[in-house]
Amino acid sequence: MHSDDRGTGFRRLHGPVPVHHAGVDPAEWESVITGARARHARLVSFWGSDRRPIDGTLAVHCALGDADGLHWLSLALDPRFPRYPDISGRFPAALRMQRAIADLVGLHAEGASDLRPWLRHGAWPASFHPLRCDAGPAPPGEPPAVEDYPFVRVEGDGVHEIPVGPVHAGIIEPGHFRFSVVGEKVLRLEERLGYKHKGIEKRFEEFAAIGGHRLAGRVSGDSTVAYAWAYCMALESIAASDVPPRAAWLRALMLERERVANHLGDLGALGNDAAFGFGLAQFMRLKEDWLRLSNDAFGHRMMMDRVVPGGVVADLDPDAARLIRAQCDAIERELRTLRSIYDEHPGLQDRFMTTGCVSRELALELGLCGMAARASGAVRDLRRDHPHAPYDRLSVQVASEASGDVAARVAVRFDEAFESLRLIRAICDELPAGPVLAELRRLPAGGLGAGWVEGWRGEVLVALELDDGGNIRRCHCHDPSWQNWPVLEYAVIGNIVPDFPLINKSFNLSYSGHDL
């Protein structure tokens, strides 16, 4: 954020990444939001909280990212007038987040273009807001009626709708997709999510802060290391504690293994969606070997509950490090062979190229992030842009493409997997000696902190606020899928309906991480 925005009173929070927090008044809020948009900052997250036990207010919070780091703004609101200025005109990705805030906290964006419910699905009365501090269980009563959700209608000669979901064939999370088509050509896609809402953010309030990492690691199972690390980073920020160097390196090792595992699985699924079953078989074989070694080395296939406040609970012995390094060499050889097969397969390339295109301009305007953004030429990666141990020693090479189609997202996955294999080998070779766990210092009453981690899908944010007793008063977990789901609606326009599964898988967004 520019120096002229510093007048709002930003203070740097403790931690390995630059995070600045400020409580602002309405005029400062408007000034900072407007200035951030003008300077091409991006919206990282937007959420609400009930601060009445602390200062008698409700609040909305905005996290903005730029070259200076993360800037967390908090705007207090009078509970009698729970409204705040709409920011979706400047940051389109905020629109669905604002709708979720209305459902969960009862705060409303003045002037917003879309006021439809997002998460509620009629599961609780419109007047009930689960994240209010005095909200108990949803009021008993008759089962909710099925709501007639007002999808946007597309009309014209030959236009018809295809509803898909929320229940899908096979093992897949629920989401509803409403296609407006002429023949097989998609004119518009509208998503309706929220079917996985499970009250995680409310559940955090029942946890002592020292144990919240376990719940954070279950927000989205394919990103358990990223979420646990972000939570622990937030808690360590509040405690003004640093983790031992060896622990930081082991966290990165697990994060890169998580990245590789997901890219292997997705590359196989993308081949399968293009009717190339050989690709699925080979990549799933490699992924299974990868997960088994993670289990042998760290005690869990997905490394769940390995990252804890103060460090990690699973050290790496020299034999396991040698096995990991050897596996990286073996996987890289097979991965290069499979890439040549994918690149030279005319059927795959016909399905991949020019399918589901997202331009760089659209990616930047809508706030696309992570791997999908890098495939459209919007090149941002926290490991490079705000490096901390061990990434400040590893010189991360960020993969990118320019075409923004399925082929580009496939290419970025290959390149990121190769880079992660290099990073893992380097970590194994340079892993510092020493302890892997440090006791946190005393947690101050009412502390707040944030963790910001580049997960395999994109930026994961955890914003944490404690009460006077050291328990969690508010824990907001943000998945990059919030930014990327709306972009998928644009990516499918002009394509044929049978290509939607392929386009969808090329993003592979999280329902669970979105529908907290």
C-alpha positions as CSV (number, residue, x, y, z in Angstrom):
1,M,0.0,0.0,0.0
2,H,1.3,3.5,-0.9
3,S,2.7,5.7,1.8
4,D,-0.3,8.0,1.5
5,D,-2.5,5.1,2.7
6,R,-0.4,4.7,5.9
7,G,-2.2,7.5,7.5
8,T,-4.9,5.1,8.4
9,G,-2.7,3.7,11.1
10,F,-1.5,0.3,9.7
11,R,0.7,-1.6,12.1
12,R,2.9,-4.5,11.1
13,L,1.9,-7.8,12.7
14,H,4.6,-10.2,13.8
15,G,5.3,-13.0,11.4
16,P,7.4,-14.2,8.4
17,V,5.2,-12.5,5.8
18,P,4.4,-8.8,5.7
19,V,0.9,-8.4,7.2
20,H,-0.4,-4.9,8.3
21,H,-3.6,-4.3,10.2
22,A,-5.6,-1.1,10.7
23,G,-9.0,-0.2,12.2
24,V,-10.5,2.5,9.9
25,D,-13.4,4.8,9.9
26,P,-15.8,5.0,6.9
27,A,-13.9,7.8,5.1
28,E,-10.6,6.0,5.6
29,W,-12.2,2.8,4.4
30,E,-13.3,4.4,1.2
31,S,-10.0,6.1,0.6
32,V,-7.9,2.9,1.1
33,I,-10.3,0.8,-1.0
34,T,-10.3,3.3,-3.9
35,G,-6.5,3.8,-3.7
36,A,-5.9,0.1,-3.6
37,R,-8.0,-0.5,-6.8
38,A,-6.3,2.4,-8.6
39,R,-2.9,0.9,-7.8
40,H,-3.9,-2.6,-8.9
41,A,-3.9,-4.2,-5.5
42,R,-6.0,-7.4,-5.4
43,L,-8.7,-8.5,-3.0
44,V,-7.5,-11.5,-1.0
45,S,-10.6,-11.9,1.2
46,F,-13.6,-10.1,2.6
47,W,-15.5,-11.2,5.8
48,G,-17.6,-10.1,8.7
49,S,-17.5,-10.5,12.5
50,D,-19.4,-9.7,15.6
51,R,-17.3,-7.6,18.0
52,R,-20.1,-6.7,20.4
53,P,-18.5,-8.4,23.4
54,I,-15.4,-6.3,22.8
55,D,-16.5,-2.9,21.8
56,G,-20.2,-3.1,21.0
57,T,-19.8,-3.2,17.2
58,L,-20.1,-5.4,14.3
59,A,-17.4,-5.3,11.7
60,V,-16.4,-6.0,8.1
61,H,-12.8,-6.9,7.2
62,C,-11.0,-6.5,3.9
63,A,-7.7,-8.1,3.1
64,L,-5.8,-6.5,0.2
65,G,-2.6,-7.9,-1.3
66,D,0.1,-5.9,-3.2
67,A,3.9,-5.7,-3.5
68,D,4.1,-4.4,0.1
69,G,2.3,-7.4,1.6
70,L,-1.2,-8.0,3.0
71,H,-3.2,-5.1,4.3
72,W,-6.1,-6.0,6.6
73,L,-8.7,-3.3,7.1
74,S,-11.4,-3.5,9.8
75,L,-14.5,-1.2,9.7
76,A,-16.6,-1.1,12.8
77,L,-20.4,-0.8,12.3
78,D,-23.2,0.2,14.5
79,P,-25.4,-2.9,15.2
80,R,-28.5,-0.7,14.8
81,F,-27.4,0.1,11.2
82,P,-25.5,-3.0,10.0
83,R,-24.6,-1.7,6.5
84,Y,-21.3,-0.9,4.8
85,P,-20.3,0.4,1.4
86,D,-20.4,-2.1,-1.4
87,I,-16.9,-2.8,-2.8
88,S,-17.8,-5.2,-5.6
89,G,-17.9,-2.4,-8.1
90,R,-14.1,-2.1,-7.6
91,F,-13.4,-5.7,-6.7
92,P,-15.9,-8.0,-8.5
93,A,-14.7,-11.0,-6.5
94,A,-16.2,-9.4,-3.4
95,L,-19.8,-9.9,-4.6
96,R,-20.3,-13.5,-3.4
97,M,-18.3,-12.8,-0.2
98,Q,-20.7,-9.9,0.6
99,R,-23.7,-12.2,0.0
100,A,-22.1,-14.8,2.4
101,I,-21.6,-12.0,5.0
102,A,-25.3,-11.1,4.8
103,D,-26.3,-14.7,5.4
104,L,-23.8,-15.4,8.2
105,V,-23.5,-12.1,10.1
106,G,-26.4,-10.0,8.9
107,L,-24.3,-7.2,7.5
108,H,-25.4,-5.8,4.1
109,A,-23.6,-4.0,1.4
110,E,-25.3,-0.8,0.4
111,G,-25.7,-0.5,-3.4
112,A,-24.7,-4.1,-4.2
113,S,-26.0,-5.4,-7.5
114,D,-26.8,-8.9,-6.1
115,L,-28.5,-9.3,-2.8
116,R,-29.6,-13.0,-3.2
117,P,-28.8,-15.4,-0.4
118,W,-25.7,-17.4,-1.0
119,L,-25.0,-20.0,1.8
120,R,-28.3,-20.2,3.6
121,H,-30.3,-22.4,1.2
122,G,-33.4,-22.0,3.4
123,A,-31.7,-24.0,6.1
124,W,-32.3,-21.4,8.7
125,P,-34.6,-18.3,8.9
126,A,-33.5,-15.2,7.1
127,S,-33.4,-13.4,10.4
128,F,-31.0,-15.9,12.0
129,H,-27.3,-15.2,11.5
130,P,-25.0,-18.1,12.7
131,L,-21.9,-16.0,13.2
132,R,-23.5,-13.6,15.6
133,C,-22.0,-14.0,19.0
134,D,-25.4,-14.7,20.6
135,A,-26.5,-17.2,17.9
136,G,-27.2,-20.6,19.2
137,P,-28.5,-23.5,17.2
138,A,-30.8,-22.6,14.4
139,P,-34.3,-22.1,15.7
140,P,-36.5,-25.2,15.6
141,G,-39.5,-25.3,13.3
142,E,-40.9,-26.8,10.2
143,P,-38.4,-28.1,7.7
144,P,-37.5,-25.3,5.3
145,A,-39.4,-25.1,2.1
146,V,-37.4,-25.4,-1.1
147,E,-36.5,-21.9,-2.2
148,D,-37.2,-20.8,-5.8
149,Y,-33.7,-19.4,-6.3
150,P,-33.9,-16.6,-8.9
151,F,-31.3,-17.7,-11.5
152,V,-30.5,-15.2,-14.2
153,R,-32.6,-16.0,-17.2
154,V,-31.3,-15.9,-20.8
155,E,-34.0,-15.7,-23.4
156,G,-34.1,-15.9,-27.1
157,D,-34.8,-18.2,-30.0
158,G,-33.5,-21.7,-29.4
159,V,-32.2,-20.9,-25.8
160,H,-32.9,-23.5,-23.2
161,E,-31.5,-24.4,-19.8
162,I,-29.6,-27.4,-18.6
163,P,-29.6,-27.8,-14.8
164,V,-26.7,-29.9,-13.4
165,G,-26.4,-30.9,-9.8
166,P,-26.1,-30.3,-6.9
167,V,-26.0,-34.1,-6.7
168,H,-23.6,-35.5,-9.3
169,A,-22.6,-38.9,-10.5
170,G,-19.7,-40.5,-8.8
171,I,-17.8,-39.2,-5.8
172,I,-17.9,-35.5,-6.1
173,E,-18.8,-32.6,-3.9
174,P,-22.2,-30.9,-4.5
175,G,-22.7,-27.7,-6.6
176,H,-25.4,-26.6,-8.9
177,F,-24.6,-25.4,-12.4
178,R,-27.3,-23.8,-14.6
179,F,-26.3,-23.7,-18.3
180,S,-28.1,-21.5,-20.8
181,V,-27.4,-22.9,-24.2
182,V,-28.2,-22.8,-27.9
183,G,-27.7,-26.3,-29.2
184,E,-24.5,-27.3,-27.5
185,K,-23.0,-23.8,-27.3
186,V,-22.9,-22.3,-23.8
187,L,-24.3,-18.7,-23.7
188,R,-24.1,-18.4,-19.9
189,L,-23.3,-20.5,-16.8
190,E,-24.5,-19.6,-13.4
191,E,-23.3,-21.4,-10.3
192,R,-25.0,-21.9,-7.0
193,L,-22.8,-23.2,-4.3
194,G,-23.1,-23.4,-0.5
195,Y,-24.4,-27.0,-0.3
196,K,-21.3,-28.0,1.7
197,H,-21.8,-25.4,4.4
198,K,-21.0,-27.2,7.7
199,G,-20.6,-24.4,10.2
200,I,-16.8,-24.6,10.5
201,E,-16.3,-20.9,11.3
202,K,-18.9,-21.2,14.2
203,R,-17.2,-24.4,15.3
204,F,-13.9,-22.5,15.7
205,E,-15.5,-20.6,18.6
206,E,-15.6,-23.7,20.7
207,F,-11.8,-24.3,20.4
208,A,-8.9,-23.1,22.5
209,A,-6.5,-21.3,20.1
210,I,-3.8,-23.8,20.6
211,G,-5.9,-26.6,19.1
212,G,-7.6,-24.7,16.2
213,H,-5.0,-25.9,13.7
214,R,-6.7,-29.3,13.6
215,L,-10.0,-27.8,12.4
216,A,-8.2,-25.5,10.0
217,G,-6.5,-28.5,8.5
218,R,-9.9,-30.0,7.7
219,V,-11.3,-27.0,5.8
220,S,-10.3,-28.6,2.5
221,G,-8.6,-31.9,2.7
222,D,-6.5,-31.5,-0.4
223,S,-4.9,-28.4,1.2
224,T,-4.5,-29.5,4.8
225,V,-0.9,-28.5,5.0
226,A,-1.6,-25.0,3.6
227,Y,-4.5,-24.3,5.9
228,A,-2.7,-25.7,9.0
229,W,0.4,-23.7,8.2
230,A,-1.7,-20.5,7.7
231,Y,-3.5,-21.0,11.0
232,C,-0.3,-21.7,12.9
233,M,1.3,-18.6,11.3
234,A,-1.6,-16.5,12.5
235,L,-1.4,-17.9,16.0
236,E,2.4,-17.5,16.1
237,S,1.9,-13.9,15.0
238,I,-0.4,-13.3,18.0
239,A,2.2,-14.9,20.3
240,A,5.1,-13.0,18.7
241,S,6.8,-16.4,18.4
242,D,9.1,-17.8,15.7
243,V,9.3,-21.4,14.8
244,P,12.7,-23.3,14.7
245,P,14.4,-23.1,11.3
246,R,14.2,-26.9,10.8
247,A,10.5,-26.7,11.4
248,A,10.0,-24.0,8.8
249,W,11.9,-26.1,6.2
250,L,9.8,-29.2,7.0
251,R,6.6,-27.2,6.7
252,A,7.7,-26.2,3.2
253,L,8.7,-29.8,2.4
254,M,5.2,-30.9,3.2
255,L,3.6,-28.1,1.4
256,E,5.5,-28.9,-1.8
257,R,4.6,-32.6,-1.4
258,E,1.0,-31.5,-1.2
259,R,1.3,-29.5,-4.3
260,V,2.8,-32.4,-6.3
261,A,0.2,-34.8,-5.1
262,N,-2.6,-32.6,-6.3
263,H,-1.0,-31.8,-9.7
264,L,-0.4,-35.5,-10.3
265,G,-4.1,-36.3,-9.6
266,D,-5.4,-33.5,-11.7
267,L,-3.2,-34.3,-14.7
268,G,-4.6,-37.8,-14.7
269,A,-8.1,-36.6,-14.3
270,L,-7.7,-34.1,-17.2
271,G,-6.5,-36.9,-19.4
272,N,-9.5,-39.0,-18.4
273,D,-11.9,-36.2,-19.1
274,A,-10.5,-36.0,-22.6
275,A,-11.1,-39.8,-23.0
276,F,-7.4,-40.7,-22.4
277,G,-7.7,-43.3,-19.7
278,F,-4.0,-44.3,-20.0
279,G,-3.2,-40.9,-18.5
280,L,-5.5,-41.4,-15.5
281,A,-4.0,-44.8,-14.8
282,Q,-0.4,-43.7,-14.9
283,F,-0.8,-40.5,-12.9
284,M,-2.9,-42.1,-10.3
285,R,-0.3,-44.8,-9.9
286,L,2.3,-42.1,-9.4
287,K,0.1,-40.2,-6.9
288,E,-0.5,-43.4,-4.9
289,D,3.2,-44.0,-4.6
290,W,3.7,-40.4,-3.6
291,L,1.0,-40.5,-0.9
292,R,2.3,-43.8,0.5
293,L,5.8,-42.3,1.0
294,S,4.2,-39.3,2.7
295,N,2.6,-41.7,5.1
296,D,5.8,-43.5,5.8
297,A,7.8,-40.3,6.2
298,F,5.3,-38.2,8.2
299,G,2.7,-40.6,9.6
300,H,-0.2,-39.6,7.4
301,R,-0.9,-39.9,3.6
302,M,-2.0,-36.2,3.4
303,M,0.3,-35.0,6.2
304,M,-2.8,-34.0,8.3
305,D,-2.1,-32.7,11.8
306,R,1.7,-32.7,11.1
307,V,1.9,-28.8,11.2
308,V,1.2,-27.6,14.7
309,P,1.6,-24.3,16.6
310,G,5.3,-23.8,17.2
311,G,6.6,-26.1,14.4
312,V,5.8,-29.6,13.3
313,V,5.3,-32.9,15.1
314,A,6.9,-35.2,12.6
315,D,10.7,-34.9,12.1
316,L,12.4,-36.4,9.0
317,D,15.1,-38.9,9.6
318,P,18.0,-39.3,7.1
319,D,16.7,-42.5,5.6
320,A,13.3,-41.0,4.9
321,A,15.0,-37.9,3.3
322,R,17.0,-40.2,1.0
323,L,13.8,-42.1,0.0
324,I,12.1,-38.8,-0.7
325,R,14.9,-37.5,-2.8
326,A,15.1,-40.8,-4.7
327,Q,11.4,-40.7,-5.3
328,C,11.6,-37.2,-6.7
329,D,14.2,-38.4,-9.2
330,A,12.0,-41.3,-10.2
331,I,8.8,-39.3,-10.5
332,E,10.5,-36.6,-12.6
333,R,11.7,-39.2,-15.1
334,E,8.1,-40.6,-15.5
335,L,6.6,-37.1,-15.5
336,R,8.8,-36.0,-18.4
337,T,7.8,-39.1,-20.3
338,L,4.1,-38.5,-19.6
339,R,4.4,-34.8,-20.6
340,S,5.8,-35.8,-24.0
341,I,2.9,-38.2,-24.5
342,Y,0.4,-35.5,-23.5
343,D,2.1,-32.8,-25.7
344,E,2.2,-35.1,-28.7
345,H,-1.2,-36.7,-28.4
346,P,-3.4,-35.0,-31.1
347,G,-6.6,-36.0,-29.4
348,L,-5.6,-34.4,-26.1
349,Q,-4.3,-31.3,-27.7
350,D,-7.4,-30.9,-29.8
351,R,-9.5,-30.9,-26.6
352,F,-7.1,-28.8,-24.5
353,M,-6.1,-26.0,-26.9
354,T,-8.4,-22.9,-27.1
355,T,-10.8,-24.5,-24.7
356,G,-12.0,-22.6,-21.6
357,C,-9.9,-19.5,-22.3
358,V,-9.4,-16.8,-19.7
359,S,-7.5,-13.7,-20.9
360,R,-5.0,-11.9,-18.7
361,E,-7.2,-8.8,-18.6
362,L,-10.2,-10.8,-17.4
363,A,-8.1,-12.7,-14.9
364,L,-6.8,-9.4,-13.4
365,E,-10.3,-7.8,-13.5
366,L,-12.0,-10.7,-11.7
367,G,-9.2,-11.4,-9.3
368,L,-8.3,-14.9,-10.5
369,C,-5.5,-16.2,-8.4
370,G,-3.1,-19.1,-8.0
371,M,-2.2,-21.7,-10.6
372,A,-5.1,-20.7,-12.9
373,A,-4.1,-17.0,-12.9
374,R,-0.5,-17.9,-13.7
375,A,-1.8,-19.9,-16.7
376,S,-3.4,-16.6,-18.0
377,G,-0.3,-14.5,-17.6
378,A,-1.2,-13.0,-14.2
379,V,2.0,-14.1,-12.5
380,R,1.8,-14.0,-8.7
381,D,3.2,-16.4,-6.2
382,L,3.7,-15.7,-2.5
383,R,6.7,-18.0,-2.4
384,R,8.5,-15.6,-4.8
385,D,6.8,-12.3,-4.1
386,H,7.0,-12.4,-0.2
387,P,9.6,-15.2,0.4
388,H,10.3,-16.4,3.9
389,A,12.2,-19.4,5.3
390,P,13.0,-21.5,3.5
391,Y,11.8,-19.9,0.3
392,D,14.1,-17.0,0.7
393,R,16.9,-19.5,0.2
394,L,15.4,-21.5,-2.6
395,S,14.8,-19.0,-5.4
396,V,11.4,-20.3,-6.5
397,Q,10.9,-20.2,-10.3
398,V,7.3,-19.4,-11.0
399,A,5.7,-21.3,-13.9
400,S,3.4,-19.3,-16.2
401,E,1.7,-19.4,-19.5
402,A,-0.1,-16.8,-21.6
403,S,-3.0,-18.5,-23.5
404,G,-5.2,-19.1,-20.5
405,D,-6.8,-22.2,-21.9
406,V,-7.0,-25.8,-20.6
407,A,-3.7,-26.5,-22.4
408,A,-2.0,-23.6,-20.5
409,R,-3.4,-24.8,-17.1
410,V,-2.1,-28.3,-17.9
411,A,1.3,-26.9,-18.8
412,V,1.5,-24.9,-15.6
413,R,0.7,-28.0,-13.6
414,F,3.6,-29.9,-15.2
415,D,6.0,-27.0,-14.7
416,E,5.0,-26.5,-11.1
417,A,5.4,-30.2,-10.4
418,F,8.9,-30.1,-11.8
419,E,9.7,-27.0,-9.7
420,S,8.3,-28.6,-6.6
421,L,10.4,-31.7,-7.1
422,R,13.5,-29.4,-7.4
423,L,12.5,-27.6,-4.2
424,I,11.9,-30.9,-2.3
425,R,15.3,-32.2,-3.3
426,A,16.9,-28.9,-2.2
427,I,15.1,-29.0,1.1
428,C,16.3,-32.5,1.8
429,D,19.9,-31.5,0.9
430,E,20.0,-28.3,3.0
431,L,17.6,-29.2,5.9
432,P,19.1,-27.4,8.9
433,A,19.7,-29.3,12.1
434,G,17.9,-28.5,15.4
435,P,14.5,-28.8,17.1
436,V,11.3,-29.0,15.2
437,L,8.9,-27.6,17.9
438,A,9.1,-24.5,20.1
439,E,6.7,-23.6,22.9
440,L,4.6,-20.5,22.1
441,R,4.9,-17.5,24.2
442,R,1.9,-16.3,26.2
443,L,-1.1,-15.4,24.0
444,P,-2.2,-11.9,24.7
445,A,-5.9,-11.2,25.4
446,G,-7.7,-10.0,22.4
447,G,-4.8,-10.7,20.0
448,L,-5.2,-10.9,16.3
449,G,-2.9,-12.3,13.6
450,A,-3.0,-13.6,10.0
451,G,-1.4,-16.4,8.1
452,W,-0.9,-16.2,4.3
453,V,0.4,-19.2,2.4
454,E,0.7,-20.1,-1.3
455,G,-1.2,-23.4,-1.4
456,W,-1.3,-25.5,-4.5
457,R,-4.6,-23.9,-5.7
458,G,-3.6,-20.4,-4.7
459,E,-3.4,-18.1,-1.7
460,V,-4.8,-19.4,1.5
461,L,-5.6,-16.9,4.2
462,V,-6.4,-17.5,7.9
463,A,-7.4,-14.4,10.0
464,L,-7.5,-15.1,13.7
465,E,-8.9,-13.1,16.6
466,L,-8.8,-14.3,20.2
467,D,-10.9,-13.4,23.2
468,D,-9.7,-12.3,26.6
469,G,-9.3,-16.0,27.7
470,G,-7.1,-17.1,24.8
471,N,-10.0,-18.8,23.0
472,I,-10.9,-18.2,19.4
473,R,-13.4,-15.4,19.0
474,R,-13.3,-15.4,15.2
475,C,-11.3,-17.5,12.8
476,H,-11.8,-16.7,9.1
477,C,-10.4,-19.2,6.6
478,H,-10.3,-18.1,3.0
479,D,-9.9,-20.4,0.0
480,P,-8.7,-19.2,-3.4
481,S,-11.8,-20.9,-4.9
482,W,-13.8,-17.8,-3.8
483,Q,-12.0,-15.8,-6.5
484,N,-11.8,-18.5,-9.0
485,W,-15.3,-20.0,-9.1
486,P,-16.8,-16.8,-10.8
487,V,-14.1,-16.9,-13.4
488,L,-15.1,-20.4,-14.4
489,E,-18.5,-19.0,-15.4
490,Y,-16.7,-16.9,-18.0
491,A,-14.3,-19.5,-19.1
492,V,-17.1,-21.8,-20.3
493,I,-18.9,-19.2,-22.4
494,G,-18.7,-20.0,-26.1
495,N,-17.6,-23.6,-25.5
496,I,-19.7,-26.7,-25.9
497,V,-21.5,-28.4,-23.0
498,P,-19.4,-31.6,-23.2
499,D,-16.2,-29.5,-22.6
500,F,-17.5,-28.2,-19.3
501,P,-16.1,-31.2,-17.2
502,L,-12.7,-30.6,-18.8
503,I,-12.7,-26.9,-18.2
504,N,-14.0,-27.4,-14.6
505,K,-11.3,-30.0,-13.9
506,S,-8.6,-27.7,-15.3
507,F,-9.4,-25.3,-12.5
508,N,-10.3,-28.0,-9.9
509,L,-11.8,-25.7,-7.4
510,S,-12.8,-26.5,-3.8
511,Y,-16.4,-26.7,-2.7
512,S,-15.5,-27.6,0.9
513,G,-13.0,-24.8,1.2
514,H,-15.6,-22.3,-0.2
515,D,-18.7,-23.5,1.7
516,L,-17.5,-23.2,5.3
